Amino acid sequence: MLTIGQKFPEFKKTAVVSLEVGKEFETLSNEDLKGKWSVIFWWPKDFTFVCPTEITAFNDHYADFQKLDANLVGASTDSEFVHLAWRTHHVGLKKIQFPMLADTSKSLAEELGILEAEEKIAYRATFIIDPEGVTRWVSVNDLAIGRNVPEVLRVLEALKTGKLTPCDWEPGQATL
């Protein structure tokens, strides 16, 4: 599995960025992320039960990621057409403000080491990448367990301080 200190792999994938006809898709690559902190989170499958709770939670905190000047990208191994259908038909996903990356070939998930062996779906993995494209934080949950978006924000903010942060540090508290 890709870990801390390693360069995030190069990629070029289609992402769903809008529900507006004719503007649904864009190509997204690692080049688009350079120069800013980035959070890329993966979910196993569209049209499931835990996944939309996480996606909407990230969207609920989208402004917080923007305040930290960070890119936010969601991804799974489903196609852009499945992403679009899911966004169109799921009330909570209609207003998603970040790209939903389609890793249909599963090549990026495989390169990251997050492809589950039996079903060939991505684990619930979260990567924080610095402006130079280096992985600074990785968290992976079991397929059945949703993640904690405020914790992702806390870690991102701690990393951005460039300082030592003690156990249970919260933004606004003193660093070491």
N, C-alpha and C positions, 0 to 999 in steps of 0.2 A: 504494500500500500504506500502511496505517496505520503511523505511525512514532512515534518518541519525542517526547513532549511533547503528543501529541494525546489527546483524551478517547477512551476505549474506547466503542464504540457501545452504545446502549441495545438490549437484547434481552430476549426472554421466550420460552424454549424448554423443551421436555420433555427430561428427563434420566433415564437409568436409574440408580437409586441402591441397588437391592437385588435379590436373587433371591427374596426372600420373597413368596409369592403374595399379591396384594392391596396390596403395598407396593413394587412394582417401580419406579414412576414418580413423579416430582415435577416441578413447574414451577420452573425456575431463571431468574432474571433478573439484570441488572447490579445491581439494588438489593440482592440477596442478598450481593453481594460487597463492598459499600461498607463502609468502616471498617477493612478489613484489606488487607494485601498479597495479591495473587492471581496465580497462575500458571495460564494457560489454554494448553493445548497441543493442536494439531490433528494428525490423521493422515488419510491419503487414503481408505482403505477398510477396512471390517471384513472378516473372513475372508480376510486376506492374510498375508504372510510377515514383513515387517519390522515392521509395526504392533504385533503383540502383544509383540514384544521390547521396544519402547519403553514400551508401556502397563504391562507387568509391571515394567519398570525404575522407572517413576515410582511404582508401587505399592510396590516394595521400599524406596523412599525416602520413603514417605508420612509416617512418624514424623518424619523430618527436616524436612519441610514444616510439620508440626504444631508442632515445637519452635520454628520461626521464625514461628509464628502466622500462617500463610499459607493461603489457600484454594487448593485444587488442583482443576482441572476439566479433563477431557479432552473432545475434541469431534471430530466428523466430520460429513459431509453425509449419512451413513446415517440411517435412521429409528430411533426408540427401539425398535421391534420387532426390527430387525436387530441393534442393540446387545444387546438382551436375549437373543436367540437365540445370538449369538456368546459372550456371557458364560456362558450355560448350557452350551454345548457345548465350550468351550475350557478345559482344565484350569487353565491359568495365569491365566485371567481371572475365575474363579469368586469369588475373594476380593478383588476390586477394592474399595478403600475410598473412592474419590472418584466424583463424578457423571460419567457419560458423556453429554454433551450431544448432542442430535440436531438438527442444522441441516438438516432435510429440505428446506426451501424454498431452501436455499443462500444465503439473504439475508444472514446474518451473515458468512459466508465471503466473499461478494461485497463487502460493505461494508468488510471488513478488507483487501480486495485480495489475497486468498490463494487465489482460485479459479483452478485451472489451466484454460487456455483450451479445450483439446480435449475432455477427459473431464468437465470441470466437477466436479472433486473438489478438496478442499483440499490445499494444499502442507503439508509438515511444518513448521508454524509454531509458535513459542512466544512468548507475550506475558507480560511481567511488568507488572502494573498496581499502582499505589500505592493507598493507602486512599481517595484522592479520585477514583479512577477514571481517572487519567492514565497513559498508556502510558510506561513507563520503560525497557523493553528489548524488542527484537524480534529473533528469530533465525528464519531460514527455511532449510530444507535441501531439496535436490533430492529428488524423490519416492523415489529408490532408496537414500537415505542416512539411516540412523538417527541420532538426536541423542544427546548426552552429558548424562545427567541430573545427575551431579555438577557439571557446569559451570553448569547452570541454578540449582542450589542455591548455588553459589559467587557467582554474579552477584546472586541475590536477597539473600544475606547482605551483599555489598558495598554494594548499594543501601540496605539498611536501616541501615548505619552512618551514612549521611548525610555521609560524609567522602570524601576522595580516596583511592583505592586504587591502588597502583602495579601495573605489569605483573607478571603471575604471582602477584598477591596471593592468599593463602589465608586463610580464617577463622582468627582468633587472632593473625595477624601484625599488626604496626604499620601504621597508616594514615598518610597524609601530612598 
